[in-house]
């Protein structure tokens, strides 16, 4: 388990868990957690625990048939007591929030995959929050990279591919402004009272995949946005370094 170093920011705000403003929660990536999945990763970041599994199927959605290309998709859900109150299971179809998050995960992962060389196959990434304390969508994307990497390694062993089709790593983290302080990796308590909150998805080469940012109270300026994105990049660089360490083990 990693305990990231703080960066010496002033103590403008005492965080609930004592972290520095630019410090990630303690995090851990457990590769191959689900025995029967083609790829899997349990990611723990603070009190948020997400299980991501990857399933390979020899089919594609109807709109992809005949194109010779593959597809990456995702499903997201929170177990009924993953949070502070029991939420209903998505038995028939995902609720609006779950739908938006799973589309984000699938969209993000497709940006770093050479799908033209997958053949007409689909990899489904099931992202389930076992315990949720903020940042579940970001944790899902970070864990999904490890699960998808191993799914492609499984396909290599089955001679379905000639190489791993991931172009580069990808990870995500939240940033926000709470009580006037710019913070990295918000937990639930911080997120619930943030004046501005943002989810940032980036690749290992430092390119942005998606930025979801909202001012809950006062609008924020361009220089504030720049500082928040710089803060996000610091956290994502640390997460990607751990992804690479885990995959090289």
N, C-alpha and C positions, 0 to 999 in steps of 0.2 A: 504494500500500500504506500502511495506517495503522499508526502506532506509538503506541498509546494512552499517555497520560500516567499516571504513577503518582500515587497519592493521598496520599503522605506517611505510609503506615503504618510502624510501627517494624520494623526488620529482625530480627524474632524468628526468622525462618527464611530462610536463603539458598536461593532457588529454583534449580533446575538451570540455568535460562536467564537468571538474574539479574533477573527481574521483581520488582516490588513485589507484595505480597500481593493488592492490589485491581486488578491490571493484567492486561488481556487479552493474549494472544499477538498478535504482528503479524498482521493479517488483511486479506484482499482478496476482493472479490466481482467476478467476471468475468461480466457479463451476456451472454447470447447465445453462449455458448461452443460449443454443439453446433449446427452449421449447419442440420441438417434437422429439428430438433425444433420444435414450436410455441412452446416456451419452454425456456430452459435457464440454468443458472448453475453456474460452477465456483467453489467457495468454498475459500479457503486460510486456515486459522487455525493459525498455527505450522506444524508439520510434518504436520498433518492436512489432506488435500486430498479434497474430496468433489465429485463431478459429479452434478448433479440435472437431469434432463430431464423435460419435461411433454409428454404425448401426449393429444390430444383424440380421442375416439371417439363416434360417434353410436349409443350403446347404454348401457344401465345394467344392473347385476346383476339377476337374476330377482326378488329381493325388492323392487326399486324400480320394476319395470315397471308402467305404468298410473298412476303417481302424478304424472307431469308434472314431476318434480323431478330434479335431477342428482346426481352422486356424485363424490367425490374419494377416491382411494385411493392407496396407496404401496407400492412394493417396495424393499427394502434389501438390499444385499449388499456384501461386502468382496472385492476381487480377491485371488487366491491369494497374492501377495506384497506386499499392501498393509501387512502388519504384519511383525513381527520373525521370524515363522515362516510357512511356507506353510500356508494353510487350504484345506480342500476346497471346491470350487464347490458351490453349491446347485443341482444339476442336476435333481433330481426335485421337491423342495419345500424351502422354507426351514427351517433349523434353528430350535430354540426361541428362541434369542437374536434371530435375524433377524426371526422372526415377531413377537416382542414389540416390536421397534424399528419395524418398518414399520406396525404397528397404531398405535403412538404417533404417528408422523408423519402418517398419514392422519387420525387423530382430531383432532390439533392443527390441521391445516389446515382441516378442516370447520368448526371453531368460528368462523372469520373469513370464511366464504364464504356468500353468499346463494344457496344451492343451489336454492331454489324457482324462481328465474328463469333457471336454466341450460338448461331443457328437459331431455329425457331423454338426457343426454350424460354421459360419464365423462371425467374428467381423471386419468390415471395419472402419478404422480410416481416416476420411477426414480432411486433414490439409491444411488450406487456409490462406495465408498471406494477411491480410487486409492492413497492413502497414509494410514495410520492411526496417530496418536500421541495418542490420547485424544480424547473429545468428538465422536465421529463422529455420534451421533444428534442432538446439538445443532447441529452444523454442517449436517446434512441439513435440519433444520427451518428454519434461517436461510436457507439457499440455496433451499429449496423455495418460500419466499415470493416470491423474485424470479422463479423459473421459472414459477410459477403466475400471477403478475401478467402476464407476457408471453404466456402461453397465452390468458389472457382478452383481452389486446390483439389477439392474432391472431384470436380469435373475433369481436371487434368488426369487424375489417377484412373478415371473411367474412360480415358481417351476420347472425351467429348470435346476437348479443347486442346490447342497446341501450346497455349501460354495463358497465364493469368491475365484477365482482361481489365483489371483496375489500372487506370492511368496514373493516379496519385492518391495520397491519403486525403480524407475529408473529415472534419469534425465541426462541432457547434458549441456555442456557449452563450449564456445570457449576460447582459450588462444593464445597468440602470442608474438612475439618480434617486437616492433616498435621503431625505432631510438635507438636501444640498450637496451630498457626497456622491461622487461617481464610483460605482462599485462593480466588481467582477463576480459573476457566478452567484446570482441571487437565490437565496433559499425562499421558502414559501412566505415566511414572516416578512422578509424584505420586499419580495415581489408584491405582496398584498398592499403595501403602503408606498410603493414607488411612484414618484412624480413622472418619471419616464422609464419605460422598460423596453428592452430590445433583445431579439434573438439574432445571432450572427452565425452564418454558415460559411466556412472558408476551406480552401484546399491547402495542401502542404506547400504549394508554391506561393501562397499568400494571395490567391485570387478569391474574390467574393462570389459566392453562389447565391446567397439570399440574405437580405437584411429586413427584418420585421421590427419596426420601431414605432412606438406610440407615445405621445405626450398625454399623460392622464390629466394634468392640471395646466401647467404653463408650457407654451411652445418652447422648443430648444433651438439654439443658434447653430450655425454651420460649424463653428469652432468646437462647440460641445459635441456635435456628432463626430468630428474628427478624433477627439480624445476618447470617446466611447469605443470607436472602431479600433483605435490603437490598443486600448485596454482588452478588447475582445481578441485581437490577434495575439497578444501575450498569452492569454489563457489557451487559445487554440493551439499555439505552438507547443505548449506543455502537454496538451492532450495527444497531439499527433506524435510527439516524441515517445510517449508511453505506448501508443498503438504500435509503433515500429519496434519498440523493445519487446513487446509481447509477441509479435509475429515472428521475431527473429529467435525467440527462445527455443 
